[in-house]
């Protein structure tokens, strides 16, 4: 079952940040975990590329 990848977070100044969720596979056990973060809209691609 898939989990929604991106959900918008509302703020008073506008919609400048986004809550992102991605799957991360553990090298030790092979199980999947979730990595969550609230990032700026300009940094979403960096979050999913693993640069943050």
mmCIF file as gemmi writes it, N, C-alpha and C atoms, coordinates in Angstrom:
data_model
loop_
_atom_site.group_PDB
_atom_site.id
_atom_site.type_symbol
_atom_site.label_atom_id
_atom_site.label_alt_id
_atom_site.label_comp_id
_atom_site.label_asym_id
_atom_site.label_entity_id
_atom_site.label_seq_id
_atom_site.pdbx_PDB_ins_code
_atom_site.Cartn_x
_atom_site.Cartn_y
_atom_site.Cartn_z
_atom_site.occupancy
_atom_site.B_iso_or_equiv
_atom_site.pdbx_formal_charge
_atom_site.auth_seq_id
_atom_site.auth_asym_id
_atom_site.pdbx_PDB_model_num
ATOM 1 N N . UNK Axp A 1 ? 0.849 -1.168 0 1 0 ? 1 A 1
ATOM 2 C CA . UNK Axp A 1 ? 0 0 0 1 0 ? 1 A 1
ATOM 3 C C . UNK Axp A 1 ? 0.893 1.229 0 1 0 ? 1 A 1
ATOM 4 N N . UNK Axp A 2 ? 0.609 2.162 -0.862 1 0 ? 2 A 1
ATOM 5 C CA . UNK Axp A 2 ? 1.44 3.352 -1.013 1 0 ? 2 A 1
ATOM 6 C C . UNK Axp A 2 ? 1.03 4.425 -0.014 1 0 ? 2 A 1
ATOM 7 N N . UNK Axp A 3 ? 1.994 5.217 0.365 1 0 ? 3 A 1
ATOM 8 C CA . UNK Axp A 3 ? 1.741 6.338 1.251 1 0 ? 3 A 1
ATOM 9 C C . UNK Axp A 3 ? 1.908 7.616 0.438 1 0 ? 3 A 1
ATOM 10 N N . UNK Axp A 4 ? 1.091 8.604 0.725 1 0 ? 4 A 1
ATOM 11 C CA . UNK Axp A 4 ? 1.16 9.852 -0.027 1 0 ? 4 A 1
ATOM 12 C C . UNK Axp A 4 ? 2.527 10.491 0.17 1 0 ? 4 A 1
ATOM 13 N N . UNK Axp A 5 ? 3.176 10.869 -0.913 1 0 ? 5 A 1
ATOM 14 C CA . UNK Axp A 5 ? 4.556 11.347 -0.852 1 0 ? 5 A 1
ATOM 15 C C . UNK Axp A 5 ? 4.664 12.768 -0.329 1 0 ? 5 A 1
ATOM 16 N N . UNK Axp A 6 ? 3.748 13.64 -0.69 1 0 ? 6 A 1
ATOM 17 C CA . UNK Axp A 6 ? 3.872 15.045 -0.328 1 0 ? 6 A 1
ATOM 18 C C . UNK Axp A 6 ? 2.523 15.552 0.16 1 0 ? 6 A 1
ATOM 19 N N . UNK Axp A 7 ? 2.508 16.234 1.281 1 0 ? 7 A 1
ATOM 20 C CA . UNK Axp A 7 ? 1.304 16.878 1.796 1 0 ? 7 A 1
ATOM 21 C C . UNK Axp A 7 ? 1.625 18.319 2.137 1 0 ? 7 A 1
ATOM 22 N N . UNK Axp A 8 ? 0.772 19.221 1.782 1 0 ? 8 A 1
ATOM 23 C CA . UNK Axp A 8 ? 1.026 20.643 2.021 1 0 ? 8 A 1
ATOM 24 C C . UNK Axp A 8 ? 0.839 21.002 3.489 1 0 ? 8 A 1
ATOM 25 N N . UNK Axp A 9 ? 1.679 21.875 3.989 1 0 ? 9 A 1
ATOM 26 C CA . UNK Axp A 9 ? 1.577 22.409 5.344 1 0 ? 9 A 1
ATOM 27 C C . UNK Axp A 9 ? 1.24 23.883 5.211 1 0 ? 9 A 1
ATOM 28 N N . UNK Axp A 10 ? 0.149 24.291 5.835 1 0 ? 10 A 1
ATOM 29 C CA . UNK Axp A 10 ? -0.276 25.685 5.735 1 0 ? 10 A 1
ATOM 30 C C . UNK Axp A 10 ? 0.433 26.513 6.79 1 0 ? 10 A 1
ATOM 31 N N . UNK Axp A 11 ? 0.818 27.701 6.406 1 0 ? 11 A 1
ATOM 32 C CA . UNK Axp A 11 ? 1.418 28.626 7.356 1 0 ? 11 A 1
ATOM 33 C C . UNK Axp A 11 ? 0.793 29.992 7.144 1 0 ? 11 A 1
ATOM 34 N N . UNK Axp A 12 ? 0.971 30.883 8.107 1 0 ? 12 A 1
ATOM 35 C CA . UNK Axp A 12 ? 0.374 32.2 8.025 1 0 ? 12 A 1
ATOM 36 C C . UNK Axp A 12 ? 0.928 33.042 6.892 1 0 ? 12 A 1
ATOM 37 N N . UNK Axp A 13 ? 2.179 32.852 6.528 1 0 ? 13 A 1
ATOM 38 C CA . UNK Axp A 13 ? 2.818 33.669 5.496 1 0 ? 13 A 1
ATOM 39 C C . UNK Axp A 13 ? 2.543 33.143 4.094 1 0 ? 13 A 1
ATOM 40 N N . UNK Axp A 14 ? 1.883 32.047 3.969 1 0 ? 14 A 1
ATOM 41 C CA . UNK Axp A 14 ? 1.621 31.463 2.649 1 0 ? 14 A 1
ATOM 42 C C . UNK Axp A 14 ? 2.06 30.012 2.624 1 0 ? 14 A 1
ATOM 43 N N . UNK Axp A 15 ? 1.989 29.421 1.477 1 0 ? 15 A 1
ATOM 44 C CA . UNK Axp A 15 ? 2.358 28.011 1.338 1 0 ? 15 A 1
ATOM 45 C C . UNK Axp A 15 ? 3.794 27.919 0.837 1 0 ? 15 A 1
ATOM 46 N N . UNK Axp A 16 ? 4.739 28.09 1.742 1 0 ? 16 A 1
ATOM 47 C CA . UNK Axp A 16 ? 6.146 28.065 1.367 1 0 ? 16 A 1
ATOM 48 C C . UNK Axp A 16 ? 6.843 26.787 1.803 1 0 ? 16 A 1
ATOM 49 N N . UNK Axp A 17 ? 6.197 25.994 2.647 1 0 ? 17 A 1
ATOM 50 C CA . UNK Axp A 17 ? 6.808 24.766 3.138 1 0 ? 17 A 1
ATOM 51 C C . UNK Axp A 17 ? 5.897 23.585 2.849 1 0 ? 17 A 1
ATOM 52 N N . UNK Axp A 18 ? 6.52 22.403 2.699 1 0 ? 18 A 1
ATOM 53 C CA . UNK Axp A 18 ? 5.786 21.193 2.375 1 0 ? 18 A 1
ATOM 54 C C . UNK Axp A 18 ? 6.272 20.066 3.274 1 0 ? 18 A 1
ATOM 55 N N . UNK Axp A 19 ? 5.355 19.241 3.733 1 0 ? 19 A 1
ATOM 56 C CA . UNK Axp A 19 ? 5.705 18.065 4.53 1 0 ? 19 A 1
ATOM 57 C C . UNK Axp A 19 ? 5.949 16.916 3.569 1 0 ? 19 A 1
ATOM 58 N N . UNK Axp A 20 ? 7.141 16.351 3.594 1 0 ? 20 A 1
ATOM 59 C CA . UNK Axp A 20 ? 7.521 15.28 2.674 1 0 ? 20 A 1
ATOM 60 C C . UNK Axp A 20 ? 7.759 13.991 3.448 1 0 ? 20 A 1
ATOM 61 N N . UNK Axp A 21 ? 7.358 12.885 2.851 1 0 ? 21 A 1
ATOM 62 C CA . UNK Axp A 21 ? 7.542 11.568 3.446 1 0 ? 21 A 1
ATOM 63 C C . UNK Axp A 21 ? 8.14 10.661 2.375 1 0 ? 21 A 1
ATOM 64 N N . UNK Axp A 22 ? 9.225 9.95 2.729 1 0 ? 22 A 1
ATOM 65 C CA . UNK Axp A 22 ? 9.804 9.017 1.761 1 0 ? 22 A 1
ATOM 66 C C . UNK Axp A 22 ? 10.185 7.719 2.455 1 0 ? 22 A 1
ATOM 67 N N . UNK Axp A 23 ? 10.242 6.636 1.667 1 0 ? 23 A 1
ATOM 68 C CA . UNK Axp A 23 ? 10.671 5.34 2.158 1 0 ? 23 A 1
ATOM 69 C C . UNK Axp A 23 ? 12.188 5.289 2.171 1 0 ? 23 A 1
ATOM 70 N N . UNK Axp A 24 ? 12.741 4.731 3.244 1 0 ? 24 A 1
ATOM 71 C CA . UNK Axp A 24 ? 14.179 4.515 3.332 1 0 ? 24 A 1
ATOM 72 C C . UNK Axp A 24 ? 14.388 3.059 3.718 1 0 ? 24 A 1
ATOM 73 N N . UNK Axp A 25 ? 15.205 2.354 2.942 1 0 ? 25 A 1
ATOM 74 C CA . UNK Axp A 25 ? 15.447 0.944 3.222 1 0 ? 25 A 1
ATOM 75 C C . UNK Axp A 25 ? 16.685 0.791 4.105 1 0 ? 25 A 1
ATOM 76 N N . UNK Axp A 26 ? 16.538 0.048 5.165 1 0 ? 26 A 1
ATOM 77 C CA . UNK Axp A 26 ? 17.643 -0.199 6.083 1 0 ? 26 A 1
ATOM 78 C C . UNK Axp A 26 ? 18.596 -1.212 5.463 1 0 ? 26 A 1
ATOM 79 N N . UNK Axp A 27 ? 19.891 -0.877 5.47 1 0 ? 27 A 1
ATOM 80 C CA . UNK Axp A 27 ? 20.874 -1.813 4.933 1 0 ? 27 A 1
ATOM 81 C C . UNK Axp A 27 ? 21.084 -3.005 5.863 1 0 ? 27 A 1
ATOM 82 N N . UNK Axp A 28 ? 20.871 -2.776 7.143 1 0 ? 28 A 1
ATOM 83 C CA . UNK Axp A 28 ? 21.105 -3.825 8.129 1 0 ? 28 A 1
ATOM 84 C C . UNK Axp A 28 ? 20.035 -4.905 8.101 1 0 ? 28 A 1
ATOM 85 N N . UNK Axp A 29 ? 18.746 -4.501 8.122 1 0 ? 29 A 1
ATOM 86 C CA . UNK Axp A 29 ? 17.661 -5.477 8.2 1 0 ? 29 A 1
ATOM 87 C C . UNK Axp A 29 ? 16.91 -5.646 6.886 1 0 ? 29 A 1
ATOM 88 N N . UNK Axp A 30 ? 16.988 -4.663 6.002 1 0 ? 30 A 1
ATOM 89 C CA . UNK Axp A 30 ? 16.25 -4.731 4.751 1 0 ? 30 A 1
ATOM 90 C C . UNK Axp A 30 ? 14.825 -4.229 4.864 1 0 ? 30 A 1
ATOM 91 N N . UNK Axp A 31 ? 14.439 -3.807 6.061 1 0 ? 31 A 1
ATOM 92 C CA . UNK Axp A 31 ? 13.077 -3.309 6.276 1 0 ? 31 A 1
ATOM 93 C C . UNK Axp A 31 ? 12.992 -1.845 5.834 1 0 ? 31 A 1
ATOM 94 N N . UNK Axp A 32 ? 11.802 -1.439 5.477 1 0 ? 32 A 1
ATOM 95 C CA . UNK Axp A 32 ? 11.572 -0.053 5.08 1 0 ? 32 A 1
ATOM 96 C C . UNK Axp A 32 ? 11.118 0.775 6.273 1 0 ? 32 A 1
ATOM 97 N N . UNK Axp A 33 ? 11.604 2.006 6.335 1 0 ? 33 A 1
ATOM 98 C CA . UNK Axp A 33 ? 11.16 2.961 7.34 1 0 ? 33 A 1
ATOM 99 C C . UNK Axp A 33 ? 10.775 4.24 6.617 1 0 ? 33 A 1
ATOM 100 N N . UNK Axp A 34 ? 10.151 5.138 7.338 1 0 ? 34 A 1
ATOM 101 C CA . UNK Axp A 34 ? 9.74 6.41 6.768 1 0 ? 34 A 1
ATOM 102 C C . UNK Axp A 34 ? 10.651 7.512 7.268 1 0 ? 34 A 1
ATOM 103 N N . UNK Axp A 35 ? 11.033 8.402 6.368 1 0 ? 35 A 1
ATOM 104 C CA . UNK Axp A 35 ? 11.758 9.607 6.745 1 0 ? 35 A 1
ATOM 105 C C . UNK Axp A 35 ? 10.846 10.78 6.422 1 0 ? 35 A 1
ATOM 106 N N . UNK Axp A 36 ? 10.551 11.579 7.438 1 0 ? 36 A 1
ATOM 107 C CA . UNK Axp A 36 ? 9.646 12.705 7.268 1 0 ? 36 A 1
ATOM 108 C C . UNK Axp A 36 ? 10.395 14.004 7.484 1 0 ? 36 A 1
ATOM 109 N N . UNK Axp A 37 ? 9.903 15.04 6.841 1 0 ? 37 A 1
ATOM 110 C CA . UNK Axp A 37 ? 10.499 16.347 7.038 1 0 ? 37 A 1
ATOM 111 C C . UNK Axp A 37 ? 9.608 17.437 6.493 1 0 ? 37 A 1
ATOM 112 N N . UNK Axp A 38 ? 9.717 18.612 7.085 1 0 ? 38 A 1
ATOM 113 C CA . UNK Axp A 38 ? 9.026 19.787 6.594 1 0 ? 38 A 1
ATOM 114 C C . UNK Axp A 38 ? 10.1 20.65 5.942 1 0 ? 38 A 1
ATOM 115 N N . UNK Axp A 39 ? 10.039 20.772 4.618 1 0 ? 39 A 1
ATOM 116 C CA . UNK Axp A 39 ? 11.086 21.455 3.871 1 0 ? 39 A 1
ATOM 117 C C . UNK Axp A 39 ? 10.488 22.596 3.06 1 0 ? 39 A 1
ATOM 118 N N . UNK Axp A 40 ? 11.346 23.505 2.673 1 0 ? 40 A 1
ATOM 119 C CA . UNK Axp A 40 ? 10.922 24.581 1.781 1 0 ? 40 A 1
ATOM 120 C C . UNK Axp A 40 ? 10.59 24.009 0.413 1 0 ? 40 A 1
ATOM 121 N N . UNK Axp A 41 ? 9.678 24.66 -0.291 1 0 ? 41 A 1
ATOM 122 C CA . UNK Axp A 41 ? 9.268 24.163 -1.602 1 0 ? 41 A 1
ATOM 123 C C . UNK Axp A 41 ? 10.432 24.084 -2.582 1 0 ? 41 A 1
ATOM 124 N N . UNK Axp A 42 ? 11.425 24.943 -2.428 1 0 ? 42 A 1
ATOM 125 C CA . UNK Axp A 42 ? 12.586 24.92 -3.322 1 0 ? 42 A 1
ATOM 126 C C . UNK Axp A 42 ? 13.5 23.731 -3.054 1 0 ? 42 A 1
ATOM 127 N N . UNK Axp A 43 ? 13.418 23.131 -1.876 1 0 ? 43 A 1
ATOM 128 C CA . UNK Axp A 43 ? 14.323 22.053 -1.488 1 0 ? 43 A 1
ATOM 129 C C . UNK Axp A 43 ? 13.699 20.667 -1.554 1 0 ? 43 A 1
ATOM 130 N N . UNK Axp A 44 ? 12.541 20.524 -2.161 1 0 ? 44 A 1
ATOM 131 C CA . UNK Axp A 44 ? 11.859 19.227 -2.202 1 0 ? 44 A 1
ATOM 132 C C . UNK Axp A 44 ? 12.674 18.203 -2.986 1 0 ? 44 A 1
ATOM 133 N N . UNK Axp A 45 ? 13.214 18.577 -4.126 1 0 ? 45 A 1
ATOM 134 C CA . UNK Axp A 45 ? 14.002 17.638 -4.934 1 0 ? 45 A 1
ATOM 135 C C . UNK Axp A 45 ? 15.258 17.184 -4.193 1 0 ? 45 A 1
ATOM 136 N N . UNK Axp A 46 ? 15.875 18.088 -3.438 1 0 ? 46 A 1
ATOM 137 C CA . UNK Axp A 46 ? 17.048 17.736 -2.645 1 0 ? 46 A 1
ATOM 138 C C . UNK Axp A 46 ? 16.689 16.758 -1.537 1 0 ? 46 A 1
ATOM 139 N N . UNK Axp A 47 ? 15.513 16.904 -0.937 1 0 ? 47 A 1
ATOM 140 C CA . UNK Axp A 47 ? 15.066 15.994 0.114 1 0 ? 47 A 1
ATOM 141 C C . UNK Axp A 47 ? 14.927 14.574 -0.419 1 0 ? 47 A 1
ATOM 142 N N . UNK Axp A 48 ? 14.274 14.434 -1.57 1 0 ? 48 A 1
ATOM 143 C CA . UNK Axp A 48 ? 14.066 13.1 -2.131 1 0 ? 48 A 1
ATOM 144 C C . UNK Axp A 48 ? 15.331 12.529 -2.752 1 0 ? 48 A 1
ATOM 145 N N . UNK Axp A 49 ? 16.291 13.376 -3.111 1 0 ? 49 A 1
ATOM 146 C CA . UNK Axp A 49 ? 17.566 12.894 -3.634 1 0 ? 49 A 1
ATOM 147 C C . UNK Axp A 49 ? 18.516 12.478 -2.519 1 0 ? 49 A 1
ATOM 148 N N . UNK Axp A 50 ? 18.175 12.806 -1.271 1 0 ? 50 A 1
ATOM 149 C CA . UNK Axp A 50 ? 18.993 12.413 -0.135 1 0 ? 50 A 1
ATOM 150 C C . UNK Axp A 50 ? 20.095 13.4 0.179 1 0 ? 50 A 1
ATOM 151 N N . UNK Axp A 51 ? 19.998 14.622 -0.304 1 0 ? 51 A 1
ATOM 152 C CA . UNK Axp A 51 ? 21.035 15.619 -0.078 1 0 ? 51 A 1
ATOM 153 C C . UNK Axp A 51 ? 20.822 16.407 1.186 1 0 ? 51 A 1
ATOM 154 N N . UNK Axp A 52 ? 19.744 16.164 1.911 1 0 ? 52 A 1
ATOM 155 C CA . UNK Axp A 52 ? 19.495 16.883 3.169 1 0 ? 52 A 1
ATOM 156 C C . UNK Axp A 52 ? 19.71 15.973 4.326 1 0 ? 52 A 1
